[in-house]
Amino acid sequence: MKLTTRDEWRVIIEIRPRYTHTPISALGFTNLGYDLDGEITGDPFELTIAPRRLGDLGPGMSVGDQWSGRDIDAAYKERCEAMLAELLRAPHVRGGRVTCTETHTCSHCGYGWEVLTADEAADYSTNQDEHSVEGEPVCCDKAIAEFRTERGIPAVQWGGAA
């Protein structure tokens, strides 16, 4: 079975200043502890923002995300979507999206999840047998057997003549 883990949740926004020389304070970057008196010039650009960790409980207090007692992926997605909604209210933010890194692994062997393409399934040099189909895993025997059982495909006949 394919296991999917998500991490590195991010909000990416596109900043497009209204004027050629827009003061940086017009983007809402204030109260940062130092004077920001520069100007933004040039073409539109993207800004990537990492959300605060779920386990960040404030100054000096932190626990692992798994101890937050929530569905970690859903909580990060919700946090990022709320950030994006708020950021899109700024006049210089022209668009944005929420992203994360997805890693797919096999629940049986732990290796990266890879499957046959349609071309590979049709090619006898890259498939398991004449019953191989697009989407069939290639990492281990157990994953292939599980995939085929779920879809009613005949099992692979491992080995050869005795």
Accessible surface in RSA format (square Angstrom, percent):
REM  Atomic radii and reference values for relative SASA: ProtOr
REM  Chains: A
REM  Algorithm: Lee & Richards
REM  Probe-radius: 1.40
REM  Slices: 20
REM RES _ NUM      All-atoms   Total-Side   Main-Chain    Non-polar    All polar
REM                ABS   REL    ABS   REL    ABS   REL    ABS   REL    ABS   REL
RES MET A   1   111.42  57.7 103.79  68.7   7.62  18.1  84.96  72.2  26.46  35.1
RES LYS A   2    97.32  47.5  78.51  48.2  18.81  44.8  33.17  29.9  64.15  68.3
RES LEU A   3    81.47  45.4  79.70  57.0   1.76   4.4  81.40  57.2   0.07   0.2
RES THR A   4    44.47  31.6  19.85  20.1  24.62  58.7  11.13  15.0  33.33  50.4
RES THR A   5    83.56  59.4  80.57  81.7   3.00   7.1  70.59  94.8  12.97  19.6
RES ARG A   6    88.19  37.0  73.22  37.3  14.97  35.6   5.61   7.7  82.59  50.1
RES ASP A   7    76.24  53.4  72.35  72.0   3.89   9.2  33.50  78.8  42.74  42.6
RES GLU A   8   104.58  60.0  90.32  68.3  14.27  34.0  25.51  49.3  79.07  64.6
RES TRP A   9    18.87   7.6  16.01   7.7   2.86   6.7  15.59   8.3   3.28   5.3
RES ARG A  10    79.32  33.3  79.32  40.4   0.00   0.0  12.91  17.6  66.41  40.3
RES VAL A  11     0.00   0.0   0.00   0.0   0.00   0.0   0.00   0.0   0.00   0.0
RES ILE A  12    23.64  13.5  23.37  17.4   0.28   0.7  23.37  16.8   0.28   0.8
RES ILE A  13     3.76   2.1   3.12   2.3   0.64   1.5   3.76   2.7   0.00   0.0
RES GLU A  14    49.29  28.3  48.42  36.6   0.88   2.1  12.34  23.9  36.95  30.2
RES ILE A  15     3.47   2.0   3.47   2.6   0.00   0.0   3.47   2.5   0.00   0.0
RES ARG A  16   106.25  44.6 106.25  54.2   0.00   0.0  34.12  46.6  72.12  43.7
RES PRO A  17    19.74  14.4   5.60   5.1  14.14  51.4   5.60   4.6  14.14  87.9
RES ARG A  18   136.56  57.3 103.12  52.6  33.43  79.6  25.71  35.1 110.85  67.2
RES TYR A  19   149.26  69.7 140.13  79.7   9.13  23.8 109.83  82.5  39.43  48.6
RES THR A  20   102.60  73.0  85.53  86.7  17.07  40.7  58.69  78.8  43.92  66.4
RES HIS A  21   104.68  57.2  88.60  61.6  16.07  41.1  65.28  67.3  39.40  45.8
RES THR A  22     1.63   1.2   1.60   1.6   0.03   0.1   1.63   2.2   0.00   0.0
RES PRO A  23    70.36  51.3  70.36  64.1   0.00   0.0  70.36  58.1   0.00   0.0
RES ILE A  24    44.24  25.2  44.10  32.9   0.14   0.3  44.10  31.8   0.14   0.4
RES SER A  25    57.61  48.7  47.63  63.6   9.98  23.0  25.49  54.3  32.11  45.0
RES ALA A  26    46.42  42.7  20.97  32.4  25.46  57.9  33.61  47.3  12.81  33.9
RES LEU A  27    21.41  11.9   3.41   2.4  18.00  45.3   5.26   3.7  16.15  43.5
RES GLY A  28    54.15  66.8   0.00   N/A  54.15  66.8  31.67  86.9  22.48  50.3
RES PHE A  29    72.03  36.0  68.14  42.2   3.89  10.1  69.92  42.4   2.11   6.0
RES THR A  30    77.48  55.1  61.32  62.2  16.15  38.5  48.27  64.8  29.21  44.2
RES ASN A  31   152.59 105.2 108.32 104.7  44.28 106.6  37.44  90.1 115.15 111.3
RES LEU A  32    88.07  49.1  64.38  46.1  23.69  59.6  69.85  49.1  18.22  49.0
RES GLY A  33    78.43  96.7   0.00   N/A  78.43  96.7  43.78 120.2  34.64  77.6
RES TYR A  34   148.60  69.4 123.49  70.3  25.11  65.3 101.20  76.0  47.40  58.4
RES ASP A  35   117.27  82.1  88.17  87.8  29.10  68.8  43.24 101.8  74.03  73.8
RES LEU A  36    48.17  26.8  32.48  23.2  15.69  39.4  33.95  23.8  14.22  38.3
RES ASP A  37   120.24  84.2  89.29  88.9  30.95  73.2  33.24  78.2  87.00  86.8
RES GLY A  38    39.13  48.3   0.00   N/A  39.13  48.3  34.74  95.3   4.39   9.8
RES GLU A  39   107.11  61.5  76.40  57.8  30.70  73.1  19.87  38.4  87.24  71.2
RES ILE A  40    18.90  10.8  15.47  11.5   3.42   8.2  18.81  13.5   0.09   0.2
RES THR A  41    77.34  55.0  55.41  56.2  21.93  52.3  23.77  31.9  53.57  81.0
RES GLY A  42    61.70  76.1   0.00   N/A  61.70  76.1  37.16 102.0  24.53  54.9
RES ASP A  43   120.56  84.5 107.96 107.5  12.61  29.8  25.68  60.4  94.88  94.6
RES PRO A  44    61.06  44.5  41.73  38.0  19.33  70.3  41.94  34.6  19.12 118.8
RES PHE A  45    77.42  38.7  69.66  43.1   7.76  20.2  77.42  46.9   0.00   0.0
RES GLU A  46   100.47  57.7  73.24  55.4  27.22  64.8  28.28  54.7  72.18  58.9
RES LEU A  47    56.62  31.5  55.61  39.8   1.02   2.6  56.62  39.8   0.00   0.0
RES THR A  48    78.76  56.0  52.57  53.3  26.19  62.4  32.71  43.9  46.05  69.6
RES ILE A  49    42.92  24.4  39.98  29.8   2.95   7.1  42.92  30.9   0.00   0.0
RES ALA A  50    58.41  53.7  34.95  53.9  23.47  53.4  34.95  49.2  23.47  62.2
RES PRO A  51    15.60  11.4   2.70   2.5  12.90  46.9   3.53   2.9  12.07  75.0
RES ARG A  52   134.14  56.3 117.22  59.8  16.92  40.3  58.38  79.8  75.75  45.9
RES ARG A  53   106.11  44.6 103.73  52.9   2.38   5.7  62.56  85.5  43.55  26.4
RES LEU A  54     6.08   3.4   0.13   0.1   5.94  14.9   0.13   0.1   5.94  16.0
RES GLY A  55     0.32   0.4   0.00   N/A   0.32   0.4   0.32   0.9   0.00   0.0
RES ASP A  56    45.70  32.0  42.88  42.7   2.82   6.7   4.85  11.4  40.85  40.7
RES LEU A  57   104.60  58.3  71.87  51.4  32.74  82.3  78.96  55.5  25.64  69.0
RES GLY A  58    28.04  34.6   0.00   N/A  28.04  34.6  22.93  62.9   5.11  11.4
RES PRO A  59   141.23 102.9 111.83 101.9  29.40 106.9 124.34 102.7  16.89 105.0
RES GLY A  60    90.18 111.2   0.00   N/A  90.18 111.2  45.67 125.3  44.51  99.7
RES MET A  61   118.93  61.6 113.07  74.8   5.86  14.0  81.03  68.9  37.90  50.2
RES SER A  62    71.79  60.7  40.55  54.1  31.24  72.0  34.12  72.7  37.67  52.8
RES VAL A  63    59.95  39.4  51.16  46.3   8.79  21.2  59.95  52.1   0.00   0.0
RES GLY A  64    26.86  33.1   0.00   N/A  26.86  33.1  17.73  48.6   9.14  20.5
RES ASP A  65    28.95  20.3  25.98  25.9   2.97   7.0  10.20  24.0  18.75  18.7
RES GLN A  66   125.90  70.4 102.47  74.9  23.43  55.8  48.55 103.3  77.35  58.7
RES TRP A  67   188.54  75.7 162.31  78.6  26.23  61.6 149.75  79.8  38.79  62.9
RES SER A  68    30.21  25.5   2.90   3.9  27.30  62.9  11.46  24.4  18.74  26.3
RES GLY A  69    74.61  92.0   0.00   N/A  74.61  92.0  41.16 113.0  33.44  74.9
RES ARG A  70   131.28  55.1 104.38  53.2  26.89  64.0  47.11  64.4  84.17  51.0
RES ASP A  71    98.76  69.2  79.35  79.0  19.41  45.9  39.94  94.0  58.82  58.7
RES ILE A  72    57.74  32.9  54.19  40.4   3.55   8.6  54.19  39.0   3.55   9.6
RES ASP A  73    40.65  28.5  39.09  38.9   1.55   3.7  15.54  36.6  25.11  25.0
RES ALA A  74    52.68  48.4  42.72  65.9   9.95  22.6  49.48  69.7   3.19   8.5
RES ALA A  75    11.25  10.3   2.99   4.6   8.26  18.8   8.49  12.0   2.76   7.3
RES TYR A  76    21.29   9.9  21.29  12.1   0.00   0.0  16.32  12.3   4.98   6.1
RES LYS A  77   102.82  50.2 102.82  63.1   0.00   0.0  45.93  41.3  56.89  60.6
RES GLU A  78   125.74  72.2 122.61  92.8   3.13   7.5  39.79  77.0  85.95  70.2
RES ARG A  79    45.14  19.0  37.89  19.3   7.25  17.3  22.11  30.2  23.03  14.0
RES CYS A  80     0.00   0.0   0.00   0.0   0.00   0.0   0.00   0.0   0.00   0.0
RES GLU A  81    82.26  47.2  76.61  58.0   5.65  13.4  28.56  55.2  53.70  43.8
RES ALA A  82    63.75  58.6  48.99  75.6  14.76  33.6  57.57  81.1   6.19  16.4
RES MET A  83    49.15  25.5  42.34  28.0   6.81  16.2  44.33  37.7   4.82   6.4
RES LEU A  84    23.70  13.2  23.70  17.0   0.00   0.0  23.70  16.6   0.00   0.0
RES ALA A  85    57.20  52.6  47.92  74.0   9.27  21.1  52.36  73.7   4.83  12.8
RES GLU A  86   102.97  59.1  97.43  73.7   5.54  13.2  45.88  88.7  57.09  46.6
RES LEU A  87    49.84  27.8  47.70  34.1   2.14   5.4  49.84  35.0   0.00   0.0
RES LEU A  88    78.96  44.0  59.72  42.7  19.23  48.4  60.10  42.2  18.86  50.8
RES ARG A  89   184.69  77.5 151.43  77.2  33.26  79.2  56.42  77.1 128.27  77.7
RES ALA A  90    30.11  27.7  21.66  33.4   8.45  19.2  27.30  38.4   2.81   7.4
RES PRO A  91    60.08  43.8  48.88  44.6  11.20  40.7  59.92  49.5   0.16   1.0
RES HIS A  92     8.57   4.7   8.57   6.0   0.00   0.0   2.02   2.1   6.56   7.6
RES VAL A  93    14.07   9.3   5.39   4.9   8.69  20.9   5.39   4.7   8.69  23.6
RES ARG A  94   112.80  47.4  77.77  39.6  35.03  83.4  27.75  37.9  85.05  51.5
RES GLY A  95    22.76  28.1   0.00   N/A  22.76  28.1  22.76  62.5   0.00   0.0
RES GLY A  96    36.65  45.2   0.00   N/A  36.65  45.2   4.76  13.0  31.89  71.4
RES ARG A  97   110.09  46.2 106.47  54.3   3.62   8.6  53.62  73.3  56.47  34.2
RES VAL A  98    40.14  26.4  13.75  12.4  26.38  63.6  13.75  11.9  26.38  71.6
RES THR A  99    46.03  32.7  39.96  40.5   6.06  14.4  38.77  52.1   7.25  11.0
RES CYS A 100    38.54  29.2  11.27  12.6  27.26  64.1   2.89   7.3  35.65  38.4
RES THR A 101    59.62  42.4  55.24  56.0   4.39  10.5  43.66  58.6  15.96  24.1
RES GLU A 102    82.42  47.3  57.49  43.5  24.93  59.4  15.50  30.0  66.92  54.6
RES THR A 103    64.47  45.9  60.69  61.5   3.78   9.0  45.62  61.3  18.84  28.5
RES HIS A 104    61.36  33.5  52.87  36.7   8.49  21.7  37.65  38.8  23.70  27.6
RES THR A 105    38.18  27.2  38.18  38.7   0.00   0.0  27.87  37.4  10.30  15.6
RES CYS A 106     2.37   1.8   0.00   0.0   2.37   5.6   0.00   0.0   2.37   2.6
RES SER A 107    51.19  43.3  19.90  26.6  31.30  72.1  16.93  36.0  34.27  48.0
RES HIS A 108    77.71  42.5  40.64  28.2  37.07  94.8  33.94  35.0  43.77  50.9
RES CYS A 109    46.33  35.0  14.52  16.2  31.81  74.8  23.68  60.0  22.65  24.4
RES GLY A 110    52.08  64.2   0.00   N/A  52.08  64.2  28.88  79.3  23.20  52.0
RES TYR A 111   149.75  69.9 147.34  83.8   2.41   6.3 101.15  76.0  48.60  59.9
RES GLY A 112    45.16  55.7   0.00   N/A  45.16  55.7  27.90  76.6  17.26  38.7
RES TRP A 113    51.31  20.6  31.18  15.1  20.13  47.3  25.53  13.6  25.78  41.8
RES GLU A 114   115.94  66.6 111.19  84.1   4.75  11.3  34.05  65.9  81.89  66.9
RES VAL A 115    60.96  40.1  46.29  41.9  14.67  35.4  46.29  40.2  14.67  39.8
RES LEU A 116     5.45   3.0   4.52   3.2   0.92   2.3   4.57   3.2   0.87   2.3
RES THR A 117    72.58  51.6  69.40  70.4   3.18   7.6  69.15  92.9   3.43   5.2
RES ALA A 118    54.62  50.2  45.94  70.9   8.69  19.8  47.91  67.5   6.71  17.8
RES ASP A 119   120.10  84.1 112.95 112.4   7.15  16.9  33.58  79.0  86.52  86.3
RES GLU A 120    64.87  37.2  63.68  48.2   1.19   2.8  16.73  32.4  48.15  39.3
RES ALA A 121    11.88  10.9   6.40   9.9   5.48  12.5   6.71   9.4   5.17  13.7
RES ALA A 122    80.73  74.2  51.28  79.1  29.45  67.0  62.21  87.6  18.52  49.0
RES ASP A 123    63.74  44.6  56.63  56.4   7.10  16.8  19.91  46.9  43.82  43.7
RES TYR A 124   166.44  77.7 145.13  82.6  21.32  55.5 107.14  80.5  59.30  73.1
RES SER A 125    97.02  82.0  55.24  73.7  41.77  96.2  54.97 117.1  42.04  58.9
RES THR A 126    66.26  47.1  45.82  46.4  20.44  48.7  53.49  71.9  12.76  19.3
RES ASN A 127    21.90  15.1   4.00   3.9  17.90  43.1   0.40   1.0  21.50  20.8
RES GLN A 128    60.71  34.0  33.99  24.8  26.73  63.6   1.97   4.2  58.74  44.6
RES ASP A 129    27.68  19.4  19.53  19.4   8.15  19.3  23.94  56.3   3.74   3.7
RES GLU A 130   122.02  70.1  93.12  70.5  28.90  68.8  41.23  79.7  80.79  66.0
RES HIS A 131    66.99  36.6  59.73  41.5   7.26  18.6  38.98  40.2  28.01  32.6
RES SER A 132    10.99   9.3   0.00   0.0  10.99  25.3   0.00   0.0  10.99  15.4
RES VAL A 133    58.31  38.4  55.30  50.1   3.01   7.2  58.31  50.7   0.00   0.0
RES GLU A 134   115.37  66.2  97.54  73.8  17.83  42.5  26.94  52.1  88.43  72.2
RES GLY A 135    25.19  31.1   0.00   N/A  25.19  31.1  20.01  54.9   5.19  11.6
RES GLU A 136     0.00   0.0   0.00   0.0   0.00   0.0   0.00   0.0   0.00   0.0
RES PRO A 137     0.04   0.0   0.04   0.0   0.00   0.0   0.04   0.0   0.00   0.0
RES VAL A 138    58.75  38.7  36.80  33.3  21.95  52.9  36.80  32.0  21.95  59.5
RES CYS A 139    33.86  25.6   2.92   3.3  30.93  72.7  11.49  29.1  22.37  24.1
RES CYS A 140    28.01  21.2  19.02  21.2   8.99  21.1  26.79  67.9   1.22   1.3
RES ASP A 141    82.20  57.6  78.19  77.8   4.02   9.5  23.19  54.6  59.01  58.9
RES LYS A 142   141.41  69.0 135.06  82.9   6.35  15.1  81.91  73.7  59.51  63.4
RES ALA A 143     1.31   1.2   0.00   0.0   1.31   3.0   0.05   0.1   1.26   3.3
RES ILE A 144     4.61   2.6   4.61   3.4   0.00   0.0   4.61   3.3   0.00   0.0
RES ALA A 145    49.22  45.3  44.71  69.0   4.51  10.3  48.68  68.5   0.54   1.4
RES GLU A 146    52.15  29.9  44.35  33.5   7.80  18.6  24.06  46.5  28.09  22.9
RES PHE A 147    20.69  10.4  18.14  11.2   2.55   6.6  20.42  12.4   0.28   0.8
RES ARG A 148     1.97   0.8   1.97   1.0   0.00   0.0   1.97   2.7   0.00   0.0
RES THR A 149   111.44  79.3  89.68  90.9  21.76  51.9  71.44  96.0  40.00  60.5
RES GLU A 150   117.95  67.7  78.59  59.5  39.36  93.7  43.41  84.0  74.54  60.9
RES ARG A 151   130.76  54.9  99.22  50.6  31.55  75.1  42.42  58.0  88.35  53.5
RES GLY A 152    69.32  85.5   0.00   N/A  69.32  85.5  38.34 105.2  30.97  69.4
RES ILE A 153    30.39  17.3  20.72  15.4   9.67  23.3  22.30  16.1   8.08  21.9
RES PRO A 154    71.83  52.3  59.72  54.4  12.11  44.0  71.57  59.1   0.26   1.6
RES ALA A 155    62.05  57.1  51.46  79.4  10.59  24.1  52.55  74.0   9.51  25.2
RES VAL A 156    16.91  11.1   5.44   4.9  11.48  27.7   5.44   4.7  11.48  31.1
RES GLN A 157   152.09  85.0 132.07  96.5  20.01  47.7  65.12 138.6  86.96  66.0
RES TRP A 158   134.82  54.1 103.32  50.0  31.50  74.0  93.32  49.8  41.49  67.3
RES GLY A 159    75.41  93.0   0.00   N/A  75.41  93.0  42.22 115.9  33.19  74.3
RES GLY A 160    75.55  93.2   0.00   N/A  75.55  93.2  38.00 104.3  37.54  84.1
RES ALA A 161   112.92 103.8  65.70 101.4  47.21 107.4  76.66 107.9  36.26  96.1
RES ALA A 162   152.51 140.2  71.80 110.8  80.71 183.6 107.93 152.0  44.59 118.1
END  Absolute sums over single chains surface
CHAIN  1 A    10941.1       8092.9       2848.2       6004.2       4936.9
END  Absolute sums over all chains
TOTAL         10941.1       8092.9       2848.2       6004.2       4936.9
